[in-house]
Amino acid sequence: MANPKTISREMAISRNDLFRIMSLAFADTDYSIDHDRIILNEMGRTLEIEYVVMKDRCLGSLSLPMMQLQLQFTDHTNSQIEQFIRKFDRSFHRGGG
């Protein structure tokens, strides 16, 4: 097994929204949820996403749910990681006005 590569992300998202968006964005990928981890398996590669629910971030009267994510890629090339991150970022992007 190759050395895993880890990417850390802090996101303004709730646990429910994380699961909802994951199920839509990665519906074609075999994944499971185990306590505080989401495990994706695809073509012999594994991605484990560990998440920690953090204290809400308050901006005046606005309260944003926060999570810390650790994405651990095993047996992925740099190109595959970049491709996944692009899809991940597009899936979780929220528009504003």
C-alpha positions, 0 to 999 in steps of 0.5 A: 500500500502506498503512503497516504496523502492527507488534505485538511479542510475547514468548511461551513457546513452541517453534518446533515448537509455533508451527508446530503451533498456527498450522496448526490455528488458521489452517487456513482462511488461505493462509500460507507459511513462509519461513525465520524468517517466517510470511506470511499472505495473506487478501483482499488483506491481508498479515500477516508474523510474524517470529520469533526463538528466544530463550534458554530462560527458567529458573524453578528446574528449569523451563525454558521455550522463548522466542520474540520475535514481530513481527506486521506487518499491511499493509492491515488496519483497526484492527478487523481487527487486533483481531479477528486478535489475539483469535483469535491469543491464544485459539489460543495460550492455555494453561490452568493449574491 
